[in-house]
Amino acid sequence: MAKYSKKNNVKETTQVVNSYTGYDHYIAVDWSQKTMAIARIHSTQKDKIRLAEYESDVKTLQRMLRELKGTSVLVLEESSPAHWLYIKLHDSVTKIVVCDPYVNKSLSIGPKNDRIDAEKLCRLLYNGMIREIYHSLEKVHELRKYVSSYIDLVKMGVRLQNQNAGFLAQEGKTKHQKVAESDTEASRFIIQRLEEAIELYQKQKDEYVTLFGSLCKKNSMLKNLCSIPGIAEISAVKIWATMIEPRRFKTANKYLAYCGLVNYKRESGGRVYGVRRPRFSRVLKEVYKTAAIVVINGQNPLRSYYDGLIEKGHSEHNARHAVARQIAKISYGVAKTGTKYQAKDT
């Protein structure tokens, strides 16, 4: 929020930041497979911090949190077990926060161990200096597991195909040629193993495609996303699994930044020093970039939007990027309103 001060002849800006005030207990947990370090600050004793370290046991942690009298806020750093802990501990505290570890730069300063990290994280929470990462109890998080596993499978499949093509090139073959009797025993063995692995990959990939198709038929939100030009079933699942809840983005521009489709302006002293790329979801950026290519090669209202940009003198690259942003805006609107895409002048 900004206001103009006549007295100082300057524009004063007030920025609202994350605040976790009003709780009786501020707790941070540094979790690992073997140990859990716990730090706690009581609201009446802000200069005193309690530290403890135990063997990792979620039931013990639940019991300790429930024994605290009054309101409590708990912070965890985003990690592989973060969402599992979020679900397990959600009912044991008043509020649970999963924060962005990349923003906690102070954790990398000075000596480091689990107790020190928990202490620093607790102090950052108490002073409202953490950036929260969205987590919820919604079942849409199950889609994230499917999407993550599918992406890992595709990466593995691409690696196998590249490995197969490279090995065949060493043998003077193209990637379409099969093993022959004239090949050496080692070559036949390796090529057969690679072909078997690629065949298994194709079978598993087809199973994921069938699964995603089934999910899109049952889920109304996925159906709505599939109505957008350039967005097919796999892309729809990726979007919804990553977005989770559109209302966590205050504006469409915030969502575009999360997708990596816009940059921040770097400005100081009234001068602009180029742009800064925000941390973004690579999954969403790949989805919308691919969707833009599909749209440009087809006949639809968004293709007309692309043609209009080209006629105005925009380069193909910038016009294609603008189409990707437009598709992202549309998907944000579709997810927020819960309605199918309706073509209109863009």
Secondary structure, DSSP 8 states (H G I E B T S, - for coil): -EEEETTTTEEEE--------S-SEEEEEEE-SSEEEEEEEETTEEEEEEEEEEE--HHHHHHHHHTS-S-EEEEEE-STTHHHHHHHHGGGSSEEEEE-TTT-GGGGSS---HHHHHHHHHHHHHTT---B----S-TTHHHHHHHHHHHHHHHHHHHHHHHHHHHHHHTT--TT----TTS-HHHHHHHHHHHHHHHHHHHHHHHHHHHHHHHHHH-HHHHHHHTSTT--HHHHHHHHHHHS-GGGSSSHHHHHHHTT-S-EEEEETTEEEEEE-----HHHHHHHHHHHHHHHTS-SHHHHHHHHHHHTT--HHHHHHHHHHHHHHHHHHHHHHT--------
